[in-house]
């Protein structure tokens, strides 16, 4: 399978620790991950599992399936230590044409 190497970065300047990151609405076809041939966790639901401290960041490689035609969409919800949250709807395919992107939040 042919794929595109991209990077997803989350920078936490919220003043609170992110205790959990939940990835949802992800179509596995959009990503280059097909065991047993491809087993690296280059997909956001597999590699954005750990907490992110305040004033810290996470950057992860994300392999997009080159044959995916509808984009590489997913939803990222970050839960904070005080049980507040922020949710982003992301199209990782934007990383192919932008150096950096900002996404509006639901809350």
N, CA, C and O atoms as a GROMACS GRO file, in nm:
protein
  428
    1UNK      N    1   0.085  -0.118   0.000
    1UNK     CA    2   0.000   0.000   0.000
    1UNK      C    3   0.089   0.124   0.000
    1UNK      O    4   0.187   0.131   0.074
    2UNK      N    5   0.056   0.218  -0.081
    2UNK     CA    6   0.127   0.344  -0.086
    2UNK      C    7   0.070   0.439   0.020
    2UNK      O    8  -0.050   0.440   0.046
    3UNK      N    9   0.158   0.519   0.079
    3UNK     CA   10   0.111   0.608   0.186
    3UNK      C   11   0.189   0.738   0.186
    3UNK      O   12   0.291   0.752   0.119
    4UNK      N   13   0.137   0.835   0.263
    4UNK     CA   14   0.201   0.964   0.282
    4UNK      C   15   0.239   0.978   0.429
    4UNK      O   16   0.157   0.954   0.518
    5UNK      N   17   0.363   1.015   0.455
    5UNK     CA   18   0.412   1.036   0.591
    5UNK      C   19   0.376   1.178   0.635
    5UNK      O   20   0.419   1.274   0.571
    6UNK      N   21   0.299   1.192   0.742
    6UNK     CA   22   0.264   1.323   0.797
    6UNK      C   23   0.294   1.323   0.946
    6UNK      O   24   0.326   1.219   1.004
    7UNK      N   25   0.282   1.439   1.008
    7UNK     CA   26   0.302   1.451   1.152
    7UNK      C   27   0.182   1.523   1.213
    7UNK      O   28   0.134   1.622   1.159
    8UNK      N   29   0.136   1.471   1.325
    8UNK     CA   30   0.030   1.534   1.402
    8UNK      C   31   0.091   1.584   1.532
    8UNK      O   32   0.153   1.507   1.605
    9UNK      N   33   0.073   1.712   1.560
    9UNK     CA   34   0.129   1.772   1.682
    9UNK      C   35   0.019   1.834   1.765
    9UNK      O   36  -0.072   1.900   1.713
   10UNK      N   37   0.027   1.814   1.896
   10UNK     CA   38  -0.063   1.877   1.991
   10UNK      C   39   0.023   1.948   2.094
   10UNK      O   40   0.108   1.886   2.158
   11UNK      N   41   0.001   2.078   2.108
   11UNK     CA   42   0.075   2.159   2.205
   11UNK      C   43  -0.024   2.202   2.313
   11UNK      O   44  -0.130   2.257   2.282
   12UNK      N   45   0.010   2.178   2.438
   12UNK     CA   46  -0.080   2.207   2.549
   12UNK      C   47  -0.036   2.333   2.623
   12UNK      O   48   0.056   2.329   2.706
   13UNK      N   49  -0.101   2.444   2.592
   13UNK     CA   50  -0.080   2.570   2.663
   13UNK      C   51  -0.204   2.606   2.743
   13UNK      O   52  -0.230   2.724   2.767
   14UNK      N   53  -0.280   2.508   2.786
   14UNK     CA   54  -0.411   2.530   2.849
   14UNK      C   55  -0.402   2.574   2.994
   14UNK      O   56  -0.498   2.631   3.047
   15UNK      N   57  -0.289   2.550   3.060
   15UNK     CA   58  -0.279   2.575   3.203
   15UNK      C   59  -0.321   2.454   3.286
   15UNK      O   60  -0.316   2.458   3.409
   16UNK      N   61  -0.363   2.345   3.218
   16UNK     CA   62  -0.406   2.222   3.286
   16UNK      C   63  -0.342   2.102   3.215
   16UNK      O   64  -0.310   2.109   3.096
   17UNK      N   65  -0.325   1.994   3.287
   17UNK     CA   66  -0.274   1.871   3.227
   17UNK      C   67  -0.384   1.803   3.148
   17UNK      O   68  -0.499   1.797   3.193
   18UNK      N   69  -0.351   1.752   3.030
   18UNK     CA   70  -0.441   1.666   2.955
   18UNK      C   71  -0.422   1.525   3.009
   18UNK      O   72  -0.313   1.468   2.999
   19UNK      N   73  -0.527   1.468   3.066
   19UNK     CA   74  -0.516   1.337   3.129
   19UNK      C   75  -0.551   1.223   3.034
   19UNK      O   76  -0.506   1.110   3.053
   20UNK      N   77  -0.632   1.254   2.931
   20UNK     CA   78  -0.673   1.149   2.838
   20UNK      C   79  -0.702   1.212   2.702
   20UNK      O   80  -0.759   1.320   2.693
   21UNK      N   81  -0.663   1.142   2.598
   21UNK     CA   82  -0.696   1.181   2.461
   21UNK      C   83  -0.775   1.068   2.398
   21UNK      O   84  -0.732   0.953   2.399
   22UNK      N   85  -0.892   1.101   2.343
   22UNK     CA   86  -0.978   1.001   2.281
   22UNK      C   87  -0.992   1.035   2.133
   22UNK      O   88  -1.031   1.146   2.096
   23UNK      N   89  -0.960   0.938   2.049
   23UNK     CA   90  -0.975   0.953   1.904
   23UNK      C   91  -1.099   0.874   1.863
   23UNK      O   92  -1.112   0.756   1.898
   24UNK      N   93  -1.189   0.938   1.789
   24UNK     CA   94  -1.310   0.871   1.743
   24UNK      C   95  -1.337   0.909   1.597
   24UNK      O   96  -1.268   0.993   1.540
   25UNK      N   97  -1.440   0.846   1.540
   25UNK     CA   98  -1.483   0.874   1.402
   25UNK      C   99  -1.370   0.854   1.301
   25UNK      O  100  -1.360   0.929   1.204
   26UNK      N  101  -1.285   0.756   1.325
   26UNK     CA  102  -1.171   0.729   1.237
   26UNK      C  103  -1.203   0.609   1.148
   26UNK      O  104  -1.247   0.505   1.197
   27UNK      N  105  -1.181   0.624   1.019
   27UNK     CA  106  -1.200   0.514   0.924
   27UNK      C  107  -1.064   0.446   0.903
   27UNK      O  108  -0.973   0.509   0.849
   28UNK      N  109  -1.047   0.320   0.942
   28UNK     CA  110  -0.918   0.252   0.928
   28UNK      C  111  -0.865   0.250   0.784
   28UNK      O  112  -0.744   0.243   0.764
   29UNK      N  113  -0.954   0.256   0.684
   29UNK     CA  114  -0.910   0.257   0.544
   29UNK      C  115  -0.823   0.381   0.513
   29UNK      O  116  -0.740   0.376   0.422
   30UNK      N  117  -0.841   0.489   0.586
   30UNK     CA  118  -0.770   0.614   0.559
   30UNK      C  119  -0.623   0.609   0.601
   30UNK      O  120  -0.547   0.701   0.571
   31UNK      N  121  -0.584   0.503   0.671
   31UNK     CA  122  -0.450   0.498   0.731
   31UNK      C  123  -0.375   0.375   0.682
   31UNK      O  124  -0.436   0.272   0.650
   32UNK      N  125  -0.243   0.385   0.676
   32UNK     CA  126  -0.159   0.274   0.630
   32UNK      C  127  -0.123   0.186   0.750
   32UNK      O  128  -0.014   0.195   0.805
   33UNK      N  129  -0.217   0.100   0.787
   33UNK     CA  130  -0.200   0.008   0.900
   33UNK      C  131  -0.280  -0.117   0.871
   33UNK      O  132  -0.401  -0.120   0.894
   34UNK      N  133  -0.213  -0.220   0.821
   34UNK     CA  134  -0.279  -0.346   0.790
   34UNK      C  135  -0.194  -0.462   0.838
   34UNK      O  136  -0.110  -0.511   0.763
   35UNK      N  137  -0.214  -0.506   0.961
   35UNK     CA  138  -0.138  -0.622   1.008
   35UNK      C  139  -0.167  -0.743   0.919
   35UNK      O  140  -0.280  -0.754   0.871
   36UNK      N  141  -0.076  -0.831   0.895
   36UNK     CA  142   0.059  -0.835   0.953
   36UNK      C  143   0.163  -0.756   0.874
   36UNK      O  144   0.274  -0.737   0.923
   37UNK      N  145   0.130  -0.709   0.752
   37UNK     CA  146   0.231  -0.640   0.672
   37UNK      C  147   0.276  -0.508   0.734
   37UNK      O  148   0.395  -0.479   0.738
   38UNK      N  149   0.181  -0.429   0.783
   38UNK     CA  150   0.212  -0.300   0.845
   38UNK      C  151   0.165  -0.304   0.989
   38UNK      O  152   0.046  -0.319   1.014
   39UNK      N  153   0.256  -0.292   1.082
   39UNK     CA  154   0.217  -0.303   1.223
   39UNK      C  155   0.263  -0.184   1.306
   39UNK      O  156   0.239  -0.182   1.427
   40UNK      N  157   0.327  -0.085   1.246
   40UNK     CA  158   0.365   0.034   1.322
   40UNK      C  159   0.239   0.113   1.357
   40UNK      O  160   0.143   0.117   1.280
   41UNK      N  161   0.240   0.175   1.474
   41UNK     CA  162   0.121   0.245   1.520
   41UNK      C  163   0.114   0.388   1.468
   41UNK      O  164   0.098   0.483   1.546
   42UNK      N  165   0.128   0.405   1.337
   42UNK     CA  166   0.125   0.537   1.274
   42UNK      C  167  -0.017   0.579   1.241
   42UNK      O  168  -0.048   0.613   1.127
   43UNK      N  169  -0.102   0.576   1.341
   43UNK     CA  170  -0.243   0.612   1.328
   43UNK      C  171  -0.282   0.680   1.459
   43UNK      O  172  -0.244   0.630   1.566
   44UNK      N  173  -0.356   0.791   1.456
   44UNK     CA  174  -0.381   0.867   1.580
   44UNK      C  175  -0.452   0.790   1.691
   44UNK      O  176  -0.424   0.814   1.808
   45UNK      N  177  -0.542   0.698   1.657
   45UNK     CA  178  -0.609   0.622   1.763
   45UNK      C  179  -0.516   0.522   1.831
   45UNK      O  180  -0.548   0.471   1.938
   46UNK      N  181  -0.402   0.495   1.770
   46UNK     CA  182  -0.306   0.402   1.827
   46UNK      C  183  -0.189   0.472   1.896
   46UNK      O  184  -0.130   0.417   1.990
   47UNK      N  185  -0.154   0.593   1.853
   47UNK     CA  186  -0.034   0.656   1.911
   47UNK      C  187  -0.060   0.785   1.989
   47UNK      O  188   0.035   0.846   2.038
   48UNK      N  189  -0.184   0.828   2.003
   48UNK     CA  190  -0.215   0.942   2.090
   48UNK      C  191  -0.292   0.893   2.212
   48UNK      O  192  -0.409   0.927   2.229
   49UNK      N  193  -0.228   0.813   2.294
   49UNK     CA  194  -0.292   0.753   2.410
   49UNK      C  195  -0.244   0.812   2.543
   49UNK      O  196  -0.315   0.804   2.643
   50UNK      N  197  -0.127   0.870   2.545
   50UNK     CA  198  -0.066   0.913   2.672
   50UNK      C  199  -0.109   1.054   2.711
   50UNK      O  200  -0.148   1.134   2.625
   51UNK      N  201  -0.102   1.086   2.840
   51UNK     CA  202  -0.131   1.223   2.886
   51UNK      C  203  -0.032   1.323   2.829
   51UNK      O  204   0.078   1.287   2.787
   52UNK      N  205  -0.073   1.449   2.828
   52UNK     CA  206   0.014   1.558   2.784
   52UNK      C  207   0.012   1.664   2.893
   52UNK      O  208  -0.091   1.726   2.918
   53UNK      N  209   0.125   1.685   2.957
   53UNK     CA  210   0.133   1.783   3.065
   53UNK      C  211   0.115   1.924   3.012
   53UNK      O  212   0.138   1.949   2.894
   54UNK      N  213   0.075   2.015   3.099
   54UNK     CA  214   0.068   2.156   3.064
   54UNK      C  215   0.208   2.201   3.020
   54UNK      O  216   0.308   2.158   3.077
   55UNK      N  217   0.214   2.287   2.921
   55UNK     CA  218   0.338   2.340   2.863
   55UNK      C  219   0.425   2.231   2.803
   55UNK      O  220   0.547   2.242   2.801
   56UNK      N  221   0.361   2.125   2.754
   56UNK     CA  222   0.431   2.017   2.686
   56UNK      C  223   0.361   1.991   2.553
   56UNK      O  224   0.257   2.050   2.524
   57UNK      N  225   0.418   1.903   2.472
   57UNK     CA  226   0.363   1.875   2.340
   57UNK      C  227   0.386   1.729   2.305
   57UNK      O  228   0.472   1.662   2.362
   58UNK      N  229   0.307   1.681   2.209
   58UNK     CA  230   0.325   1.548   2.150
   58UNK      C  231   0.327   1.565   2.000
   58UNK      O  232   0.244   1.636   1.944
   59UNK      N  233   0.420   1.500   1.935
   59UNK     CA  234   0.428   1.495   1.790
   59UNK      C  235   0.441   1.349   1.751
   59UNK      O  236   0.529   1.278   1.799
   60UNK      N  237   0.353   1.303   1.663
   60UNK     CA  238   0.352   1.164   1.622
   60UNK      C  239   0.342   1.152   1.470
   60UNK      O  240   0.273   1.230   1.405
   61UNK      N  241   0.412   1.055   1.417
   61UNK     CA  242   0.404   1.024   1.275
   61UNK      C  243   0.270   0.958   1.246
   61UNK      O  244   0.227   0.869   1.319
   62UNK      N  245   0.204   1.002   1.140
   62UNK     CA  246   0.077   0.946   1.096
   62UNK      C  247   0.088   0.913   0.948
   62UNK      O  248   0.113   1.001   0.866
   63UNK      N  249   0.069   0.786   0.912
   63UNK     CA  250   0.079   0.740   0.774
   63UNK      C  251  -0.061   0.736   0.711
   63UNK      O  252  -0.146   0.656   0.750
   64UNK      N  253  -0.082   0.823   0.614
   64UNK     CA  254  -0.211   0.833   0.545
   64UNK      C  255  -0.210   0.741   0.424
   64UNK      O  256  -0.114   0.739   0.347
   65UNK      N  257  -0.315   0.665   0.406
   65UNK     CA  258  -0.332   0.580   0.289
   65UNK      C  259  -0.347   0.669   0.166
   65UNK      O  260  -0.439   0.749   0.158
   66UNK      N  261  -0.257   0.655   0.069
   66UNK     CA  262  -0.261   0.738  -0.052
   66UNK      C  263  -0.386   0.710  -0.135
   66UNK      O  264  -0.428   0.796  -0.213
   67UNK      N  265  -0.447   0.593  -0.119
   67UNK     CA  266  -0.566   0.558  -0.197
   67UNK      C  267  -0.695   0.610  -0.134
   67UNK      O  268  -0.801   0.602  -0.197
   68UNK      N  269  -0.690   0.662  -0.014
   68UNK     CA  270  -0.810   0.715   0.050
   68UNK      C  271  -0.852   0.843  -0.022
   68UNK      O  272  -0.772   0.935  -0.040
   69UNK      N  273  -0.977   0.847  -0.064
   69UNK     CA  274  -1.022   0.960  -0.147
   69UNK      C  275  -1.105   1.063  -0.071
   69UNK      O  276  -1.121   1.175  -0.120
   70UNK      N  277  -1.157   1.030   0.044
   70UNK     CA  278  -1.247   1.119   0.118
   70UNK      C  279  -1.177   1.197   0.227
   70UNK      O  280  -1.244   1.257   0.312
   71UNK      N  281  -1.046   1.198   0.230
   71UNK     CA  282  -0.975   1.264   0.339
   71UNK      C  283  -0.937   1.163   0.445
   71UNK      O  284  -0.968   1.045   0.434
   72UNK      N  285  -0.871   1.211   0.548
   72UNK     CA  286  -0.829   1.127   0.662
   72UNK      C  287  -0.882   1.195   0.787
   72UNK      O  288  -0.807   1.252   0.866
   73UNK      N  289  -1.012   1.186   0.804
   73UNK     CA  290  -1.083   1.260   0.909
   73UNK      C  291  -1.093   1.179   1.038
   73UNK      O  292  -1.102   1.056   1.036
   74UNK      N  293  -1.092   1.251   1.148
   74UNK     CA  294  -1.117   1.192   1.279
   74UNK      C  295  -1.149   1.303   1.377
   74UNK      O  296  -1.131   1.421   1.347
   75UNK      N  297  -1.197   1.264   1.494
   75UNK     CA  298  -1.227   1.358   1.601
   75UNK      C  299  -1.133   1.330   1.717
   75UNK      O  300  -1.115   1.215   1.757
   76UNK      N  301  -1.073   1.436   1.771
   76UNK     CA  302  -0.984   1.424   1.887
   76UNK      C  303  -1.046   1.500   2.004
   76UNK      O  304  -1.073   1.619   1.994
   77UNK      N  305  -1.070   1.429   2.114
   77UNK     CA  306  -1.120   1.491   2.236
   77UNK      C  307  -1.013   1.481   2.343
   77UNK      O  308  -0.966   1.371   2.374
   78UNK      N  309  -0.975   1.595   2.399
   78UNK     CA  310  -0.874   1.600   2.506
   78UNK      C  311  -0.946   1.631   2.638
   78UNK      O  312  -1.016   1.731   2.650
   79UNK      N  313  -0.928   1.542   2.735
   79UNK     CA  314  -0.986   1.559   2.868
   79UNK      C  315  -0.880   1.614   2.961
   79UNK      O  316  -0.766   1.566   2.962
   80UNK      N  317  -0.917   1.714   3.041
   80UNK     CA  318  -0.824   1.779   3.133
   80UNK      C  319  -0.844   1.728   3.276
   80UNK      O  320  -0.943   1.661   3.306
   81UNK      N  321  -0.751   1.761   3.361
   81UNK     CA  322  -0.751   1.713   3.500
   81UNK      C  323  -0.875   1.755   3.577
   81UNK      O  324  -0.913   1.688   3.673
   82UNK      N  325  -0.940   1.864   3.538
   82UNK     CA  326  -1.060   1.910   3.608
   82UNK      C  327  -1.189   1.859   3.543
   82UNK      O  328  -1.297   1.909   3.573
   83UNK      N  329  -1.178   1.760   3.452
   83UNK     CA  330  -1.290   1.699   3.379
   83UNK      C  331  -1.350   1.789   3.271
   83UNK      O  332  -1.452   1.753   3.213
   84UNK      N  333  -1.289   1.903   3.242
   84UNK     CA  334  -1.330   1.981   3.126
   84UNK      C  335  -1.268   1.915   3.002
   84UNK      O  336  -1.179   1.831   3.014
   85UNK      N  337  -1.314   1.954   2.884
   85UNK     CA  338  -1.264   1.891   2.762
   85UNK      C  339  -1.267   1.989   2.646
   85UNK      O  340  -1.334   2.092   2.651
   86UNK      N  341  -1.193   1.953   2.542
   86UNK     CA  342  -1.195   2.027   2.416
   86UNK      C  343  -1.195   1.923   2.305
   86UNK      O  344  -1.126   1.822   2.314
   87UNK      N  345  -1.272   1.949   2.198
   87UNK     CA  346  -1.285   1.853   2.090
   87UNK      C  347  -1.253   1.921   1.957
   87UNK      O  348  -1.297   2.033   1.929
   88UNK      N  349  -1.174   1.851   1.875
   88UNK     CA  350  -1.135   1.900   1.744
   88UNK      C  351  -1.175   1.800   1.637
   88UNK      O  352  -1.160   1.679   1.656
   89UNK      N  353  -1.225   1.848   1.525
   89UNK     CA  354  -1.249   1.764   1.408
   89UNK      C  355  -1.133   1.791   1.313
   89UNK      O  356  -1.111   1.904   1.270
   90UNK      N  357  -1.059   1.686   1.281
   90UNK     CA  358  -0.932   1.700   1.210
   90UNK      C  359  -0.936   1.621   1.080
   90UNK      O  360  -0.988   1.510   1.075
   91UNK      N  361  -0.879   1.678   0.975
   91UNK     CA  362  -0.851   1.606   0.851
   91UNK      C  363  -0.699   1.603   0.837
   91UNK      O  364  -0.638   1.702   0.799
   92UNK      N  365  -0.639   1.490   0.868
   92UNK     CA  366  -0.493   1.479   0.866
   92UNK      C  367  -0.436   1.500   0.727
   92UNK      O  368  -0.317   1.530   0.712
   93UNK      N  369  -0.518   1.484   0.624
   93UNK     CA  370  -0.471   1.508   0.487
   93UNK      C  371  -0.431   1.655   0.467
   93UNK      O  372  -0.354   1.685   0.376
   94UNK      N  373  -0.483   1.746   0.551
   94UNK     CA  374  -0.440   1.886   0.543
   94UNK      C  375  -0.290   1.901   0.565
   94UNK      O  376  -0.230   1.998   0.519
   95UNK      N  377  -0.229   1.806   0.636
   95UNK     CA  378  -0.085   1.813   0.662
   95UNK      C  379  -0.003   1.801   0.535
   95UNK      O  380   0.115   1.835   0.535
   96UNK      N  381  -0.062   1.753   0.426
   96UNK     CA  382   0.010   1.742   0.300
   96UNK      C  383   0.029   1.877   0.233
   96UNK      O  384   0.122   1.894   0.154
   97UNK      N  385  -0.057   1.973   0.262
   97UNK     CA  386  -0.050   2.102   0.194
   97UNK      C  387  -0.021   2.220   0.286
   97UNK      O  388  -0.004   2.331   0.237
   98UNK      N  389  -0.016   2.198   0.416
   98UNK     CA  390   0.006   2.306   0.511
   98UNK      C  391   0.124   2.274   0.599
   98UNK      O  392   0.144   2.158   0.638
   99UNK      N  393   0.201   2.374   0.631
   99UNK     CA  394   0.310   2.355   0.726
   99UNK      C  395   0.254   2.342   0.867
   99UNK      O  396   0.300   2.259   0.945
  100UNK      N  397   0.156   2.425   0.900
  100UNK     CA  398   0.091   2.419   1.031
  100UNK      C  399  -0.054   2.458   1.012
  100UNK      O  400  -0.086   2.542   0.928
  101UNK      N  401  -0.142   2.398   1.090
  101UNK     CA  402  -0.283   2.430   1.077
  101UNK      C  403  -0.348   2.446   1.212
  101UNK      O  404  -0.306   2.384   1.309
  102UNK      N  405  -0.448   2.529   1.218
  102UNK     CA  406  -0.527   2.548   1.339
  102UNK      C  407  -0.668   2.500   1.312
  102UNK      O  408  -0.725   2.528   1.207
  103UNK      N  409  -0.724   2.429   1.408
  103UNK     CA  410  -0.860   2.379   1.395
  103UNK      C  411  -0.946   2.440   1.504
  103UNK      O  412  -0.904   2.449   1.619
  104UNK      N  413  -1.068   2.483   1.469
  104UNK     CA  414  -1.158   2.535   1.572
  104UNK      C  415  -1.202   2.423   1.666
  104UNK      O  416  -1.209   2.307   1.626
  105UNK      N  417  -1.232   2.458   1.788
  105UNK     CA  418  -1.274   2.360   1.888
  105UNK      C  419  -1.424   2.367   1.908
  105UNK      O  420  -1.485   2.473   1.889
  106UNK      N  421  -1.486   2.255   1.946
  106UNK     CA  422  -1.627   2.251   1.978
  106UNK      C  423  -1.656   2.319   2.110
  106UNK      O  424  -1.761   2.380   2.126
  107UNK      N  425  -1.563   2.309   2.204
  107UNK     CA  426  -1.585   2.369   2.336
  107UNK      C  427  -1.457   2.432   2.383
  107UNK      O  428  -1.452   2.489   2.492
   0.00000   0.00000   0.00000
